[in-house]
Amino acid sequence: WSIKSPFSAVWLMLNEKFKLMAQSALGVTSPKDIPFVVFMATGASAGSIAALLTNPLDKAKLRLQVQRAQMAQGGKQAANRFYYRGFFDALWSIYSIEGAAGLFRGAGARVLFQAPSTAISIACFDWLRARLL
């Protein structure tokens, strides 16, 4: 189980739903008739929502990685800014100390990073799949 799994699950599920919605809105019966730009839009939208929803998980993972690096350099005292016993402790501590906003701090940057990446990758995949299968 990796932290990327929840993001990928949400992203791919939303992308499939958005493609069906686009297909219906465009009045087409086959994915072959969906323009490439629509595949880009569904991918970017799904990736953005997935990035936002899974930001708390990514935040906890990142904090644990920073803590591990600090501890490797100088022991437990080096991790003086925060200390977590595990993933769920990190989530709970961030929420307890920083509130719900703390769990989503940095989400804007994460969305801006993921949107173009997910748009390009899934649009190329879906467009090629629609034409090759």
C-alpha positions as a Markdown table, in Angstrom:
| # | Residue | x | y | z |
|---|---|---|---|---|
| 1 | Trp | 0.0 | 0.0 | 0.0 |
| 2 | Ser | 1.5 | 3.3 | -1.0 |
| 3 | Ile | 0.3 | 6.8 | -0.5 |
| 4 | Lys | -0.1 | 7.1 | -4.3 |
| 5 | Ser | -2.8 | 4.4 | -4.3 |
| 6 | Pro | -5.6 | 6.6 | -2.9 |
| 7 | Phe | -4.8 | 9.4 | -5.3 |
| 8 | Ser | -4.7 | 7.0 | -8.3 |
| 9 | Ala | -8.0 | 5.4 | -7.3 |
| 10 | Val | -9.8 | 8.7 | -6.9 |
| 11 | Trp | -8.3 | 10.1 | -10.1 |
| 12 | Leu | -9.1 | 7.2 | -12.3 |
| 13 | Met | -12.6 | 6.8 | -10.9 |
| 14 | Leu | -13.4 | 10.5 | -11.4 |
| 15 | Asn | -11.9 | 10.5 | -14.9 |
| 16 | Glu | -14.1 | 7.6 | -16.0 |
| 17 | Lys | -17.2 | 9.4 | -14.6 |
| 18 | Phe | -16.2 | 12.7 | -16.3 |
| 19 | Lys | -15.6 | 10.9 | -19.6 |
| 20 | Leu | -19.1 | 9.5 | -19.5 |
| 21 | Met | -20.5 | 12.9 | -18.6 |
| 22 | Ala | -18.6 | 14.5 | -21.5 |
| 23 | Gln | -19.8 | 11.7 | -23.9 |
| 24 | Ser | -23.4 | 12.4 | -22.8 |
| 25 | Ala | -23.0 | 16.2 | -23.0 |
| 26 | Leu | -21.5 | 15.9 | -26.5 |
| 27 | Gly | -24.2 | 13.5 | -27.6 |
| 28 | Val | -21.7 | 10.9 | -28.9 |
| 29 | Thr | -21.9 | 7.2 | -28.5 |
| 30 | Ser | -18.2 | 6.2 | -28.7 |
| 31 | Pro | -15.1 | 7.5 | -27.0 |
| 32 | Lys | -13.6 | 7.7 | -30.5 |
| 33 | Asp | -15.8 | 10.8 | -31.1 |
| 34 | Ile | -14.6 | 12.6 | -28.0 |
| 35 | Pro | -12.1 | 15.4 | -28.9 |
| 36 | Phe | -8.6 | 15.3 | -27.5 |
| 37 | Val | -9.1 | 18.5 | -25.6 |
| 38 | Val | -12.1 | 17.0 | -23.8 |
| 39 | Phe | -9.8 | 14.1 | -22.7 |
| 40 | Met | -7.4 | 16.8 | -21.4 |
| 41 | Ala | -10.2 | 18.5 | -19.5 |
| 42 | Thr | -11.5 | 15.3 | -17.9 |
| 43 | Gly | -8.0 | 14.3 | -16.9 |
| 44 | Ala | -7.1 | 17.7 | -15.4 |
| 45 | Ser | -10.4 | 18.0 | -13.5 |
| 46 | Ala | -10.2 | 14.5 | -12.1 |
| 47 | Gly | -6.5 | 14.9 | -11.2 |
| 48 | Ser | -7.2 | 18.3 | -9.5 |
| 49 | Ile | -10.0 | 16.9 | -7.4 |
| 50 | Ala | -8.0 | 13.8 | -6.5 |
| 51 | Ala | -5.0 | 16.0 | -5.5 |
| 52 | Leu | -7.2 | 18.1 | -3.3 |
| 53 | Leu | -9.0 | 15.2 | -1.6 |
| 54 | Thr | -5.8 | 13.3 | -0.9 |
| 55 | Asn | -3.7 | 16.2 | 0.2 |
| 56 | Pro | -4.0 | 15.3 | 4.0 |
| 57 | Leu | -2.5 | 11.9 | 3.2 |
| 58 | Asp | 0.3 | 13.4 | 1.2 |
| 59 | Lys | 0.9 | 16.0 | 4.0 |
| 60 | Ala | 1.3 | 13.3 | 6.6 |
| 61 | Lys | 3.6 | 11.2 | 4.4 |
| 62 | Leu | 5.8 | 14.2 | 3.7 |
| 63 | Arg | 6.1 | 15.1 | 7.4 |
| 64 | Leu | 7.1 | 11.5 | 8.2 |
| 65 | Gln | 9.7 | 11.6 | 5.4 |
| 66 | Val | 11.1 | 14.9 | 6.8 |
| 67 | Gln | 11.1 | 13.5 | 10.3 |
| 68 | Arg | 13.0 | 10.4 | 9.2 |
| 69 | Ala | 15.6 | 12.5 | 7.4 |
| 70 | Gln | 16.1 | 14.7 | 10.5 |
| 71 | Met | 16.3 | 11.8 | 12.8 |
| 72 | Ala | 18.9 | 10.1 | 10.6 |
| 73 | Gln | 21.0 | 13.2 | 10.8 |
| 74 | Gly | 20.8 | 13.8 | 14.5 |
| 75 | Gly | 18.5 | 11.5 | 16.5 |
| 76 | Lys | 15.2 | 12.3 | 18.0 |
| 77 | Gln | 16.2 | 15.8 | 19.2 |
| 78 | Ala | 16.9 | 16.8 | 15.6 |
| 79 | Ala | 13.2 | 16.2 | 14.8 |
| 80 | Asn | 12.3 | 19.0 | 17.2 |
| 81 | Arg | 9.6 | 20.7 | 15.1 |
| 82 | Phe | 7.4 | 17.7 | 15.2 |
| 83 | Tyr | 7.5 | 14.0 | 16.2 |
| 84 | Tyr | 5.1 | 11.4 | 14.9 |
| 85 | Arg | 4.8 | 7.8 | 15.9 |
| 86 | Gly | 3.3 | 6.8 | 12.6 |
| 87 | Phe | 1.0 | 7.7 | 9.7 |
| 88 | Phe | -2.3 | 8.1 | 11.7 |
| 89 | Asp | -0.5 | 9.8 | 14.5 |
| 90 | Ala | 0.8 | 12.3 | 12.0 |
| 91 | Leu | -2.7 | 12.9 | 10.6 |
| 92 | Trp | -4.2 | 13.4 | 14.0 |
| 93 | Ser | -1.4 | 15.6 | 15.2 |
| 94 | Ile | -1.6 | 17.9 | 12.2 |
| 95 | Tyr | -5.3 | 18.2 | 12.6 |
| 96 | Ser | -5.1 | 18.7 | 16.4 |
| 97 | Ile | -2.4 | 21.4 | 16.2 |
| 98 | Glu | -3.1 | 23.1 | 12.9 |
| 99 | Gly | -6.7 | 22.4 | 12.4 |
| 100 | Ala | -8.4 | 21.2 | 9.2 |
| 101 | Ala | -6.8 | 24.0 | 7.3 |
| 102 | Gly | -3.4 | 22.5 | 8.3 |
| 103 | Leu | -4.3 | 19.3 | 6.5 |
| 104 | Phe | -5.0 | 21.2 | 3.3 |
| 105 | Arg | -2.1 | 23.7 | 3.5 |
| 106 | Gly | -0.2 | 23.4 | 0.2 |
| 107 | Ala | -3.1 | 21.8 | -1.6 |
| 108 | Gly | -3.1 | 24.6 | -4.2 |
| 109 | Ala | 0.5 | 23.9 | -5.2 |
| 110 | Arg | -0.3 | 20.2 | -5.3 |
| 111 | Val | -3.3 | 20.8 | -7.6 |
| 112 | Leu | -1.3 | 23.0 | -9.9 |
| 113 | Phe | 1.4 | 20.3 | -10.1 |
| 114 | Gln | -1.0 | 17.4 | -10.7 |
| 115 | Ala | -3.5 | 19.1 | -13.2 |
| 116 | Pro | -1.2 | 19.3 | -16.2 |
| 117 | Ser | 0.5 | 16.0 | -15.5 |
| 118 | Thr | -2.8 | 14.1 | -15.2 |
| 119 | Ala | -4.3 | 15.9 | -18.1 |
| 120 | Ile | -1.5 | 15.0 | -20.5 |
| 121 | Ser | -1.0 | 11.4 | -19.3 |
| 122 | Ile | -4.6 | 10.3 | -19.3 |
| 123 | Ala | -5.6 | 12.3 | -22.4 |
| 124 | Cys | -2.8 | 10.6 | -24.4 |
| 125 | Phe | -3.8 | 7.2 | -23.0 |
| 126 | Asp | -7.5 | 7.6 | -23.6 |
| 127 | Trp | -7.2 | 9.1 | -27.0 |
| 128 | Leu | -4.8 | 6.4 | -28.2 |
| 129 | Arg | -6.9 | 3.6 | -26.6 |
| 130 | Ala | -10.1 | 4.9 | -28.3 |
| 131 | Arg | -8.4 | 4.8 | -31.7 |
| 132 | Leu | -6.5 | 1.5 | -31.3 |
| 133 | Leu | -9.1 | -0.7 | -29.7 |
